[in-house]
Amino acid sequence: MTGERTAASSNSAVSSDSAPLSDASAPSGWHLADALRERVAPPRFPDREFPVTRYGARGDGRTDCTEAIRRAIADCHAAGGGHVTIPRGTYATGAIHLLSNVDLHVEAGARLAFSRDPAAYLPVVLSRFQGVECYAYSPFIYARGQENIAVTGAGTLDGRADETHWWPWSGQEEFGWRPGIPQQEDDWPALWRQAEYGAPVAERVYGAGHWFRPNFIEPYGCRNVLIEGVTIIRSPMWEIHPVLCSNVLVQDVVIDSPGPNNDGVDPESCRDVVIRRCTINAGDDCIAIKSGREADGRRVNVPSENILIEDCDLRHRYGAITLGSDLTGGVRNVFVRNCRIGGPGLYFGLYIKTNSVRGGFAENIHLDGITVSNLTKEFVTCDFFRGEGDSGDQTPVVRNIDIRNVTVGRARRALLARGYERSRIEGLRLTDCAFGELAEGDRLENVEGLVLDNVTRNGEPIACEP
C-alpha cells in the first residue's frame, strides 16, 4: 500500500473543489429536488445472467460460497456486465467485492449469510471508520472506484451479528461487551492521532488484531450505484455507506438491524443521492448524512450535497434524519418529503450534530409533508454545545432550514436550537406545522431569523418569542 493515494485524490467520484453557497445563491425551491429526482437514474445492465450455482455455490447454508461468487462477478465483469444471481437458498459467504457493470441480484427466497470470522474480511481495504480514512476489515459488500454497480432483489442480506459476534466490539454491555473483551475504543485513539497529525492513509492499517467493525454495504469512490429491494438484518455496524460516490439510488430497501451504531443509510461526502420508499428500524440514526471528521474531514474536504429522501418510514432509534456528527466537510441541499417518522424508541426528527471541534456547515435543508407519530425528544435539534461543546477552533455554520407541512403527535419539544453568539443558527423557518402534545417549551439560543408561519400547538397558534 506504500505510495497509494487516497480516494479523494485518485478514484473519488466526487470533486472536492466546491465551496459553501452564499446566502444570496441559496436554493429556494423544490424544483431542485425534482430535477435531482430525474437526474439520479439507476444503472442499466446487459441482459446476461451468471447464477452463482454455475460456479459451485450451494444454497445449503454450510458450503463456503465466497470463491464461487467471486468468480461469477469476475466473469460477469469480463463479459461486459450483467446480473450475478443468487437463487433461492442460504449461501454462506465472506466479503463480496463488486466490479463495474455488475448487478448482484439476490432473488426472493435467497439469503446471503455472511461469515462471523473476521478473517473472511481480509485483506484490508480502504474505508472510513467514523469519518476517518484507514485500511480496515472489508465491508461485507464492497466496491472501490467502480461504475454501474448494484445490489438488488427481494432476498435477504444477513450479517449474523449478535451479542457474541461483532457487536461486543462496540464496547457496550447492552450488546455483549464485558471487561476483558477487545473493543473499538482500544484502537480509536491511535487512529484519531494518526489523522490529527497527518499520517499517510497507507500507514493507518487496522486489520487482524484490531477491532473496527466493518460496515455492510460500502461503495467507495464509485459512480452510478443502485441498492434496491433487499432486506438487511444483523449488521456489525452501518448498513449502507456510500463514500465519495455520485449518482446513488437507494430504494425499496428494508433495514431491520437494531445493533450498536447500526445506522441505516449513511451517504458520506457524496453528490446526487436519492433514498426513497425505504423502511428503516435501526440501532442508531435511520439516515445520517456525513462528510468526514475533524482533521481528516478537512484534508479530504468533500461535502455531501444534493440529497433527496422521500416516501420513507423511519422508526427507530436516534435521529430519523441526521446531519453529522461527522460533518466537517459540510452538507448542503438536502430535501426530505412525504416521510412517516416516529415510534416508542425514536428520539429526534431532524438532528443536526456539530460543534466547534467538528465544525463544517449545514445549509439549505428542506422538509415538506412529514408525519410524526411520537418522539422521545425534539422534532428539530441543532445544538452546538453537544459532545465536546465549544472547545475547538472550527466554528460551525448552520443556515437556511425550511420546514413545511409537518404534523407531530407527541414530542418533548418542537425545537431545540442553540448556536454560538459568534455563529448563530440562521434562517430557521416553519410553515403550516401542527404540533400536538409537547412536554416542554422550545429552547432557543443564538437563533437569528426564526419564522413561525401558521404553526400550532394543540390547535393554538405559536408565535415567535421576542
N, C-alpha and C positions, 0 to 999 in steps of 0.2 A: 504493500500500500504506500510505500515511500514515494513522494512526489505527486501523489494523486490530488487533483483539485477538488474543491468542494462542489456540491450540487449547484450552488448559486453561480459559480463561475464556469462550470462545464456543461452539464446536461440539464440544467434547470429549464423548465418550460415557462418560467415567469421572469420578466425583466425586473431589474432592481432599480431602475432609474426614475421611478415615479416619486413625486413629492406630494405631501398632503394638499388637498384642494383648499383654495382660499374661500372665505365666506362668500365672496362675490360670484364664484363659479360653482357653488354647491348645487348638486342636483335638486330639483324642486318638484318632480312629478313621478308618478308611477309608470309613465311611458317608458322610462329607463328600464324598469323591471320587465315590462312586456317585451322590449327589444332584447333583453337578456334571455328571456324565455325562448324566443325564436332563435337566438344565436347559438345557444348551447344545445347541440344536436348529438344524438347517440352515434357512435362509430358504426360503420357498416362492415359486414364480414362476408367473404365468399361463401357460397352455399356448399361447403365441404365439411364433413364430419369425421372426427378422429376419436372414436369411442375408446376409452382407456382399457376396456376389456380386450381389445385387439392387441394390446401391448402386455398382457399378462395380469392386469389388475383383476382382483376378485372382490366382490361385494359381500364378503363373509365376516367383516369386522375384525379379522385376525391377520390376514395377509398384508404385509407392508407393501403398499402400492406407490410409494414415493417415486421409485425409478420408472415405473410404468407411466405415471402421469408426466414425469419429466420428458420421457421420450415422445409421448403423444404431443406435448407442447412444442418440442423441437421440430418434429415432423410437420406439424400444422404451420408453424412459422416458416419453415423452409419451403413449403408448398405455396406460400403467398398468403396464408391466413385461412381462417375458418373457425369451426367450433370443436373444442375438445370436450366431449360429452362424458358425464358421469351418470351411468344408468342407475336404475333402482337398486338399492342395496346399501350397505355400510362399508365404506372404504377407509381403511387405516392409512394415514399418511403423515409425513413430516412436512417441511417447508415446501411450498409451491411457488416457483418463480415464473411469472408470465413474461412472454415476449410479444413484440409488436404483431398486430393483426390477429391476435388470438382471443377468442371468447371461451372462457371456462364455464361451461354450461352444466349446472347441477340439476338434473331432472327431478320432477316430482317423485317422491318416494326414495330419493337418494340422499345419503348423508356422508359428508366428509368428516371423519373422526380423527382429529389431529393428535399426534403423539404427545404424551406427557413428559417425554425425555428431553431435557434441554439440548442434548447433543444432536437431536434431529433438526435443530435450527442453527447449526454451524455449517460452513464458516460464517463469520460475522459479516454484516452488510452495513452500508451507510444508512443511518437512521437519525431520527431526532428523539431524544428522551427528555420529556418535559421542556421542550423548546430549545434544546441544546444538541448540536450535531455531534455524533460519535459513531463508532463502529460497535455494533452490539448484536445480540441474537437476531436472526432473521424474523421479521413478521411472518405470520403463518402463510399469508398470500402476499407476495411482494413483487414489485417491478421497479426497475430503475432506468430512466432515460428511454422509455418505450413510447410508442404511439399506437392508438387504436387498440385498446385492451378492454376486457370486460369480464365481470363475474355475474352470471345471470342464472335464471331458472327458479323453479318453485321448491327446490330442495333445501337442505339444512347444512349449515356450517357449524360444527360442534367443536369448540376449543377444549372441552373436557377439563376446564379449570375448576378447582373447588378448594375446600379448606385444607386439603393436603397436597395440592398441586398448583403451583404458580401463585395463587392468592396469598399464601403466607409471606411471600417476598415483599408484600406491601408494608409489612411491619405492624399490621393492625390485628389485634387479638380477635376482633369480631370475625375475621376471615382466616383464622387458624394460626396466626403467628404466636409463638411462645418464646420466652427468653432462651437464647442459645440458637435459635433458628436464624440463618442468614437473611438479610433484608436489604432493600434498595438503599436505605439510608447509610449502609456500610460503604456504599460506592459513590453516592451523590456528592458529598463534599469534595471528593477528588475531581470528579468531572466538572463541577462548578468552578473550582480553582483553575483547572486547565483552560476552560473557556474564558474566565475572567482575565487570565494573564496571557492569552493569545497563543496557547499551544496549538500546533497544527492539528487539524482534524484527524489526520492519519495516525497521530500518536494517541488518540483517545480511544483505546480499544478495551471493550468490556464484554468479552465473551465468556468462555469457560472459567469458572471460579468467581464470577460476578453475578449481580442479582437484579439487573434491569429487566423487567418483564417485557416480552415482545407485544406489539400491537397485533391485531388480527389481520386487517387488510390495509396495506400501505403502498400505494404507488408513489414513487419519489422522482420528481423531475419528469413527469410524463404529460403527454397531450392526448386528449380525446379518451376519456375514461368513463366507463359505464359500470355501475353496480346496480343490479335490478332483480327484484323478485325474491331473493334468497332470505332465509331466516337465519339469524346469527345468535348463538347461545354460548354461554360459559366461556367467555373470552378471558385471557390473562389480564388484559388492560384495555386500551381504547379499541373500539370496534373497527371503524372506517376512518382512516387517517391519511388523506391525500396531502402530500407535502410538495410545495413548489411546482404545482400542476396547473394546467389550464384546460378549459372545456371539460368540466367534470359534471356528470349527471348521476345522482343517486335517487332512485325512485322505487316505490312499492316494496321497500325492504322492511322486514320486521326484526327488531332487535329486542331481545329479552335476556339481559345479562346483568344481574344486579350485584356483581362483584366489585371489589375495591378499584377505584379510578376507572370504572368501566364506562367511560364516555361513549355516547352513541356515534355521532358523526363529527369529526374534528378537521375541517379544512384548515390547513396551516400554510400561510404565505402562498395562497392560491388565487387565481383570477378566473372569473366566469364559472361559477358553480351554481347548479340548481339541485335542490333537495326537495322532493315532493312525494306526497302520498306515503309517507313512512310512519310506522308505529314504533315508538321507542319507549322501552321500560329499562332504564339504565341504572347503573350503580353510582353514577356521578352526573355530570351535565348531559342533557339529552343531545343538544347540538352546541358545540363550543368552537367558535371561530378564533384562530390563533395566528401568531406571526413571529414566533421566536421569543427568546427570553434574554433579557439583560445584555451582557457584553456580546454574546453570540447572536442575539437578535439584531443588535446594531451592526455587527460585522456582515451578516447576510443581507440585512436591510431590504426585505421584500415584504410589502403589506399583503393582507388578504383583501380583495376588493371585488365588487360586482357579484354579490351572492343573493340568490333568491330562494326562500324557504316558503313552501305553500302546501296547504291541504294535508298537514301532518297532525298526528296525535302524539302528544308529548306528556308522559305520565309520571315519571319518577327519575331522578331523585333530587338533585340540587337545582341548577338553572335549566329552565326549558330552552331558552335561547341565551347563550352566554358569549360574551366577547372577552377573551382573556382566559386565565390570567397571564398567559404567555402572549403579551400584547405589544412587545417592544417595537416590532416592525410596523405596527399600525393596522387599523381596519377601517375600511370606508365602503359606502354604497351597499348597505345590507337592507333587503326587503323581505318582510315576513307578512304573509297574508293567509286568511282563511284557515287558521290552525286552531285546534282544540287542545287546551292545556289544563293540567290540574290533576290532583289525586291526593290521597291522605299522606303521601310521603314526599310530595314535590314542594320545594322551598320557594323558588323565585320564578317570575315570568321572564322579564328581560333583566339580565345580570351582567353589568359591565364591571370587570375586575381589573383594576390597576392601582398604582400608587407611584411615589417618586423614586422607587427602586426599579420598577418595571418600565415606567414612562410610556412612550408611544402615544398614539392618538386613536380615537374612535369618532367618526363623523359620518353624517348622512345615513342615519339609521331610521328606517320607516317600518311601522307596524300598522296593519289595517285588517279589520274583520277577525279579531281574536276573541274566542270564547274561553273563559276560565271558570272552572267549577270551584276549586278551592286551592289555596296555597298556605303553607305554614308561615311564610314571611311576606316580603313585599312583591307587588306586581312589577315595579321597576326599582332596582337597586343599583346605584353608582356611588361608591364610597371610596374616595381617595385615601382614607385612613385605614383601610383594611390591611391585613397582613403586616408587613413591615412598616406601614404608615408613611409618614412624611420624614423618612430617614435617608433619602438618597438625593441625587442631583439630576434626576431625569424627570422633570416636571411633565405630567401627562396633560393631554388636551382632549376634552370631550365636548362635542358641539353638534347641533342640528339633529335632534331626536324628535321625530314626528310620529305621534301615536293617534290613531283614529279608529272609531267604531269598535271599541273594546267593551266587553261585558265581563265583570268579575263577580262571582257569587260570594266568596269569602276569602279574606286575606288578613294578615296582621296590619299592613298599611297599603295604601296605594303607591306612595313614593318614599324612598329614602335616597336623597341626593346630597352628597357632601363633597364640595370641591375645596380647593385651596383659595385663600384670598388672592394669591398671585396668579391663579389659574382657575377661574370659575367655570362651572358647568354651564354652557351657553345654549340657548335655543331649545329648551325642552317644552314641547307643545302637546297638549292632549285635547282632542276634539271629539265630541259625541261619544263620551265614555261613561258607562254606568257601573258604579261600584255598589255592592250590597253591604254585607256585614264586614266592617273593618274594626279590628280590636283596638287600634291606636291611631293617633293623628300622624300626619306626614312629618318627616324630619328633613328639613331643608337647610343647608348651609352653603353660602357662596354659590348660589344659583342665579344666573343672570338671564333675563328674557323668558321667564316661565309664563306660559299662556295656558289657561284652562277655559275652553270654549264648550259650553253645554256639557259640563261634567257634573255628575250627581253621585250622592251617597245616600242609599236607601230612599231614592226618589227626590232628595233635597239638593238643590244646586250647591256646588262648591265654588267659592271664589278664590282668586289668588290672594294670599295674605300680603300685606304691605311689607 
